[in-house]
């Protein structure tokens, strides 16, 4: 019982002391706030001035390079697709039954070759009749000339015979034209890509019977942007890179003088020889258009960065070691790096640490070749 009274008494004492401490309002570590405030008050000016001096001396270290300028052929790349140089749908000119279908899919035909013939015995008979009549009128004209030359017939007889001969000749030409309409001929050399009729079937006038393609030369069609339209011209050299890895040389033969309203791009065509007809139409291709050579530098892809407005460019270091941003003209993308234009000659281009500095900042610029040993830590503060 006496032990329990002592514990209760001790608890009351601790509670009283704690209540008294809480009542004072001092919750921080004892002496910490006072000591720090007093130290700051006593040494404030002495500390502030050295800190400001150190901030001015803090500089980022970057690696710079002054690459050699080269003359590089500007390549404008355009997505495109191959097309036949000529494409036509062959159709009947008169109605009739298909008597002879002379081709099938994939056949090569020459210009003027008969594709199909319609049945037309009446038209063939009309030609034979017109030929016989023409021969008769020719004989009559010859006899009239002989009689006139002998003085037996008057000269007016010759005029009548010539008129009859001319009428017979016109009748034969009309009959022959009707007969020729029974035949469908190839207008140019090419390959039969499709046949839509069968021999023995009825074909009305104007019925599509086959599709003819001319694949030599082959055409690569694409569209160039309005910003790059001025870089190329009709007759300039170009390359057609096919999706199968094959590349052929070509020439620009057409550039539209009016942009499409939807994309504001200009349609163009590049032609290339295809004597073996190995390049089909409808194949995906990249059209590489060659423009005039430009002065440029070749740099790693990693040097390209963006400014605050999102413009593509590189950062350079001026003579007084200040960082500047230079917009670039992306000319080509090669396995060795990017070919960039628009960079002033003699520029010291930041090749390491360019994303850690800003325009107007004074930096410690170190030659990139000297940093290859691994001692340079770009972005470090000195």
C-alpha positions as CSV (number, residue, x, y, z in Angstrom):
1,X,0.0,0.0,0.0
2,X,2.8,2.6,0.8
3,X,4.5,1.7,-2.5
4,X,1.3,2.4,-4.5
5,X,1.0,5.9,-2.8
6,X,4.6,6.7,-3.9
7,X,3.9,5.9,-7.5
8,X,0.7,8.0,-7.5
9,X,2.6,10.9,-6.0
10,X,5.4,10.6,-8.7
11,X,2.8,10.6,-11.5
12,X,1.1,13.7,-10.2
13,X,4.5,15.4,-10.0
14,X,5.4,14.5,-13.7
15,X,1.9,15.7,-14.8
16,X,2.3,19.0,-13.0
17,X,5.7,19.6,-14.5
18,X,4.5,18.8,-18.1
19,X,1.5,21.1,-17.7
20,X,3.7,23.9,-16.6
21,X,6.1,23.4,-19.7
22,X,3.1,23.3,-22.1
23,X,1.8,26.5,-20.6
24,X,5.1,28.3,-21.5
25,X,4.5,27.7,-25.3
26,X,8.1,26.5,-26.0
27,X,7.8,23.5,-28.3
28,X,11.0,23.7,-30.3
29,X,14.3,22.2,-29.3
30,X,15.6,24.1,-26.4
31,X,18.0,26.8,-27.5
32,X,17.9,25.9,-31.3
33,X,15.9,28.9,-32.5
34,X,17.5,31.4,-30.3
35,X,21.0,30.2,-31.0
36,X,20.5,30.2,-34.8
37,X,18.8,33.6,-34.8
38,X,21.5,35.0,-32.7
39,X,24.2,33.5,-34.9
40,X,22.5,34.9,-38.1
41,X,22.1,38.3,-36.5
42,X,25.7,38.5,-35.5
43,X,27.2,37.1,-38.8
44,X,24.5,37.8,-41.4
45,X,26.4,40.3,-43.6
46,X,29.6,38.3,-43.5
47,X,27.8,35.2,-44.8
48,X,25.6,36.7,-47.4
49,X,28.4,38.4,-49.4
50,X,30.6,35.3,-49.9
51,X,27.5,33.3,-50.9
52,X,26.7,35.8,-53.6
53,X,30.3,35.7,-54.9
54,X,30.2,32.0,-55.1
55,X,27.0,32.0,-57.2
56,X,28.7,34.2,-59.7
57,X,31.6,31.9,-60.0
58,X,29.4,28.8,-60.5
59,X,29.7,27.8,-64.3
60,X,28.5,24.7,-66.1
61,X,31.1,22.8,-68.2
62,X,30.1,21.9,-71.7
63,X,32.0,20.2,-74.6
64,X,32.1,22.1,-77.8
65,X,33.2,21.2,-81.4
66,X,33.9,23.2,-84.5
67,X,33.2,20.8,-87.3
68,X,34.3,21.2,-90.9
69,X,31.8,22.5,-93.4
70,X,31.0,20.4,-96.4
71,X,29.2,20.8,-99.7
72,X,26.3,18.4,-99.5
73,X,23.6,17.6,-102.0
74,X,20.3,18.4,-100.4
75,X,17.9,15.4,-100.6
76,X,14.2,16.0,-100.3
77,X,12.4,12.8,-99.3
78,X,8.8,12.3,-100.4
79,X,6.6,9.3,-99.8
80,X,5.1,8.0,-103.0
81,X,3.8,5.0,-104.9
82,X,4.7,3.6,-108.3
83,X,2.2,3.9,-111.2
84,X,2.0,2.8,-114.8
85,X,3.0,5.4,-117.3
86,X,-0.2,4.7,-119.2
87,X,-3.3,2.9,-118.1
88,X,-6.5,2.5,-120.1
89,X,-9.7,0.4,-120.0
90,X,-10.5,-1.2,-123.4
91,X,-14.1,-1.2,-124.3
92,X,-16.3,-2.2,-127.2
93,X,-17.6,0.4,-129.7
94,X,-20.6,-1.6,-130.9
95,X,-22.7,-4.4,-129.4
96,X,-22.4,-8.0,-130.3
97,X,-21.3,-11.5,-129.3
98,X,-17.6,-11.9,-128.6
99,X,-16.5,-14.2,-131.3
100,X,-12.8,-14.3,-130.5
101,X,-11.0,-13.2,-127.3
102,X,-7.3,-13.2,-128.2
103,X,-5.7,-12.3,-124.8
104,X,-5.6,-13.3,-121.2
105,X,-4.4,-11.7,-118.0
106,X,-0.6,-11.1,-118.0
107,X,-0.2,-11.2,-121.8
108,X,2.1,-8.6,-123.5
109,X,0.6,-6.9,-126.5
110,X,1.9,-4.5,-129.1
111,X,0.2,-1.3,-130.2
112,X,-2.5,-2.1,-132.8
113,X,-2.8,-5.8,-131.8
114,X,-6.4,-7.2,-131.8
115,X,-7.7,-7.9,-128.2
116,X,-11.1,-9.3,-129.2
117,X,-13.4,-9.5,-132.1
118,X,-17.2,-9.3,-132.1
119,X,-19.4,-11.5,-134.3
120,X,-20.7,-9.4,-137.3
121,X,-21.3,-11.3,-140.5
122,X,-23.6,-8.6,-141.8
123,X,-20.9,-5.9,-141.5
124,X,-18.4,-8.2,-143.2
125,X,-20.9,-8.7,-146.1
126,X,-21.4,-5.0,-146.3
127,X,-17.7,-4.5,-146.9
128,X,-17.6,-7.2,-149.6
129,X,-20.6,-5.5,-151.3
130,X,-19.0,-2.1,-151.1
131,X,-15.7,-3.4,-152.6
132,X,-17.6,-5.0,-155.5
133,X,-19.5,-1.8,-156.2
134,X,-16.3,0.2,-156.1
135,X,-14.7,-2.1,-158.6
136,X,-17.7,-1.7,-160.9
137,X,-17.7,2.1,-160.7
138,X,-14.0,2.0,-161.4
139,X,-14.5,0.0,-164.6
140,X,-17.3,2.3,-165.7
141,X,-15.1,5.4,-165.2
142,X,-12.3,3.8,-167.2
143,X,-14.6,2.9,-170.1
144,X,-16.0,6.4,-170.1
145,X,-12.5,7.9,-170.3
146,X,-11.8,5.7,-173.3
147,X,-15.0,6.7,-175.1
148,X,-14.4,10.4,-174.4
149,X,-10.8,10.1,-175.7
150,X,-12.2,8.6,-179.0
151,X,-14.8,11.3,-179.3
152,X,-17.7,8.8,-179.0
153,X,-19.0,10.1,-175.6
154,X,-19.4,13.7,-174.5
155,X,-17.1,15.0,-171.7
156,X,-20.1,15.3,-169.3
157,X,-20.1,11.6,-169.2
158,X,-16.7,11.7,-167.4
159,X,-18.1,13.9,-164.7
160,X,-20.9,11.4,-164.0
161,X,-18.6,8.4,-163.8
162,X,-16.2,10.2,-161.4
163,X,-19.1,11.1,-159.1
164,X,-20.3,7.5,-159.1
165,X,-16.8,6.3,-158.4
166,X,-16.4,8.7,-155.4
167,X,-19.7,7.7,-154.0
168,X,-18.7,4.0,-154.2
169,X,-15.4,4.7,-152.5
170,X,-17.2,6.5,-149.6
171,X,-19.6,3.6,-149.2
172,X,-16.7,1.2,-148.9
173,X,-15.0,3.4,-146.3
174,X,-18.2,3.6,-144.2
175,X,-18.7,-0.2,-144.4
176,X,-15.0,-0.8,-143.5
177,X,-15.3,1.5,-140.5
178,X,-18.4,-0.3,-139.2
179,X,-16.5,-3.6,-139.6
180,X,-13.5,-2.3,-137.8
181,X,-15.7,-1.4,-134.8
182,X,-16.1,-5.1,-134.3
183,X,-12.4,-5.3,-133.2
184,X,-10.9,-3.9,-130.0
185,X,-7.2,-3.1,-130.5
186,X,-4.4,-2.1,-128.1
187,X,-3.7,1.6,-128.4
188,X,-0.1,1.2,-127.1
189,X,2.4,-1.5,-126.0
190,X,1.7,-2.9,-122.6
191,X,0.5,-5.8,-120.5
192,X,-3.1,-7.0,-120.1
193,X,-3.7,-6.5,-116.4
194,X,-7.3,-7.7,-116.2
195,X,-10.0,-9.3,-118.5
196,X,-13.6,-8.8,-117.6
197,X,-15.4,-10.8,-120.4
198,X,-15.6,-14.3,-121.7
199,X,-15.6,-15.5,-125.3
200,X,-19.1,-16.2,-126.5
201,X,-20.8,-13.7,-124.2
202,X,-22.9,-10.7,-125.3
203,X,-21.2,-7.3,-125.0
204,X,-23.2,-4.1,-125.3
205,X,-21.6,-1.0,-126.8
206,X,-19.2,0.6,-124.4
207,X,-18.7,-2.6,-122.3
208,X,-15.3,-2.7,-120.5
209,X,-13.4,-5.8,-121.6
210,X,-9.8,-5.4,-120.4
211,X,-7.3,-3.1,-118.6
212,X,-4.0,-2.3,-120.4
213,X,-0.9,-1.0,-118.5
214,X,2.3,0.5,-119.9
215,X,5.1,0.0,-117.3
216,X,8.0,1.4,-119.2
217,X,8.8,3.9,-118.0
218,X,7.6,3.4,-114.5
219,X,6.2,6.5,-112.7
220,X,6.6,7.3,-109.0
221,X,3.9,9.8,-107.8
222,X,4.1,11.8,-104.6
223,X,3.5,15.2,-103.1
224,X,6.0,17.8,-102.0
225,X,5.4,20.4,-99.3
226,X,5.0,24.0,-100.1
227,X,8.2,24.9,-98.1
228,X,10.3,22.6,-100.3
229,X,8.6,23.2,-103.6
230,X,11.2,25.9,-104.7
231,X,14.1,23.5,-104.2
232,X,13.3,21.3,-107.2
233,X,12.5,21.7,-110.9
234,X,11.3,19.6,-113.8
235,X,14.2,17.8,-115.4
236,X,16.1,17.4,-112.1
237,X,17.6,14.0,-111.2
238,X,15.9,11.9,-108.5
239,X,15.9,8.4,-107.0
240,X,13.1,6.0,-106.5
241,X,13.8,3.7,-103.5
242,X,11.4,0.8,-103.6
243,X,10.1,-1.0,-100.5
244,X,11.9,-4.2,-101.6
245,X,15.3,-2.4,-101.3
246,X,15.8,-1.7,-105.0
247,X,16.8,1.8,-106.0
248,X,16.5,3.2,-109.6
249,X,17.5,6.5,-111.1
250,X,14.8,8.8,-112.5
251,X,14.0,12.3,-113.6
252,X,11.3,14.7,-112.5
253,X,8.9,15.1,-115.4
254,X,6.0,16.9,-113.7
255,X,5.3,19.3,-110.8
256,X,1.9,20.6,-110.3
257,X,1.5,24.4,-110.3
258,X,-1.4,24.3,-107.9
259,X,-1.4,22.8,-104.4
260,X,-4.1,20.5,-103.2
261,X,-6.6,22.3,-101.0
262,X,-6.6,19.5,-98.3
263,X,-2.9,19.2,-97.6
264,X,-1.3,22.3,-99.3
265,X,1.1,20.0,-101.1
266,X,2.1,19.9,-104.8
267,X,1.7,16.6,-106.7
268,X,4.8,15.5,-108.7
269,X,5.9,12.6,-110.9
270,X,9.3,11.0,-111.3
271,X,9.9,8.6,-114.3
272,X,12.5,5.9,-114.5
273,X,13.3,3.2,-117.1
274,X,11.7,-0.2,-116.6
275,X,12.6,-2.1,-119.7
276,X,12.2,-5.5,-118.1
277,X,8.9,-4.6,-116.5
278,X,10.2,-5.8,-113.1
279,X,8.8,-2.8,-111.2
280,X,5.0,-3.1,-110.8
281,X,2.5,-0.4,-110.3
282,X,1.1,0.3,-106.8
283,X,4.4,-0.4,-104.9
284,X,5.3,1.8,-102.0
285,X,8.4,4.0,-102.7
286,X,10.4,6.8,-101.3
287,X,11.1,9.5,-103.8
288,X,14.5,11.2,-103.2
289,X,14.7,14.5,-105.0
290,X,18.1,16.1,-105.5
291,X,18.4,19.9,-105.0
292,X,21.4,22.2,-105.4
293,X,24.3,21.5,-103.0
294,X,24.4,23.5,-99.8
295,X,27.1,24.3,-97.3
296,X,26.5,22.2,-94.1
297,X,28.0,20.3,-91.2
298,X,27.6,16.7,-90.2
299,X,26.9,16.3,-86.5
300,X,25.6,13.5,-84.1
301,X,21.8,13.4,-83.7
302,X,22.2,14.1,-80.0
303,X,23.3,17.7,-80.5
304,X,19.9,18.8,-81.8
305,X,17.7,20.4,-79.1
306,X,14.7,22.7,-78.8
307,X,14.4,26.3,-77.6
308,X,11.7,27.6,-75.3
309,X,9.4,28.1,-78.3
310,X,9.9,24.6,-79.6
311,X,12.2,25.5,-82.5
312,X,14.7,22.9,-83.7
313,X,18.3,24.0,-83.4
314,X,21.7,23.7,-81.7
315,X,23.4,25.6,-78.9
316,X,26.7,27.3,-79.6
317,X,29.2,29.1,-77.4
318,X,30.1,32.7,-78.4
319,X,33.6,34.2,-78.2
320,X,32.8,35.5,-74.6
321,X,31.6,32.0,-73.6
322,X,27.9,32.8,-73.6
323,X,25.4,30.2,-74.8
324,X,23.4,31.0,-77.9
325,X,20.6,29.1,-79.8
326,X,20.9,28.7,-83.5
327,X,18.0,27.4,-85.6
328,X,19.0,24.8,-88.1
329,X,17.9,23.5,-91.5
330,X,17.8,19.7,-91.5
331,X,19.2,18.8,-94.9
332,X,19.8,15.1,-94.6
333,X,19.8,12.1,-92.2
334,X,22.8,9.8,-92.9
335,X,24.2,6.8,-91.1
336,X,27.1,9.0,-90.0
337,X,24.8,11.7,-88.5
338,X,22.6,14.6,-89.3
339,X,23.6,17.0,-92.1
340,X,22.6,20.5,-90.8
341,X,22.5,23.8,-92.6
342,X,22.1,27.4,-91.3
343,X,25.0,27.2,-88.8
344,X,27.5,30.1,-89.1
345,X,31.0,29.2,-90.0
346,X,33.4,29.0,-87.1
347,X,30.7,28.2,-84.6
348,X,31.6,26.3,-81.4
349,X,28.7,23.9,-81.2
350,X,27.8,22.4,-77.8
351,X,27.9,18.6,-78.3
352,X,27.7,17.5,-74.7
353,X,25.7,19.2,-72.0
354,X,23.5,21.3,-74.3
355,X,20.4,20.4,-72.4
356,X,21.8,21.6,-69.1
357,X,22.4,25.2,-70.1
358,X,20.3,28.1,-71.3
359,X,20.7,31.0,-73.6
360,X,22.8,33.8,-72.2
361,X,24.5,31.6,-69.6
362,X,28.2,31.9,-69.3
363,X,29.8,28.4,-69.4
364,X,33.2,26.8,-69.3
365,X,33.7,25.5,-72.8
366,X,36.0,22.6,-73.3
367,X,37.1,21.1,-76.6
368,X,35.1,17.8,-77.2
369,X,38.3,16.1,-78.4
370,X,39.9,16.8,-75.1
371,X,37.0,15.3,-73.3
372,X,37.2,11.9,-74.9
373,X,39.6,10.7,-72.2
374,X,36.7,10.6,-69.8
375,X,38.0,13.4,-67.5
376,X,35.3,15.9,-68.5
377,X,32.0,15.8,-66.6
378,X,29.6,17.8,-68.7
379,X,27.1,19.8,-66.7
380,X,29.5,19.9,-63.7
381,X,29.6,23.2,-61.8
382,X,32.9,25.0,-61.2
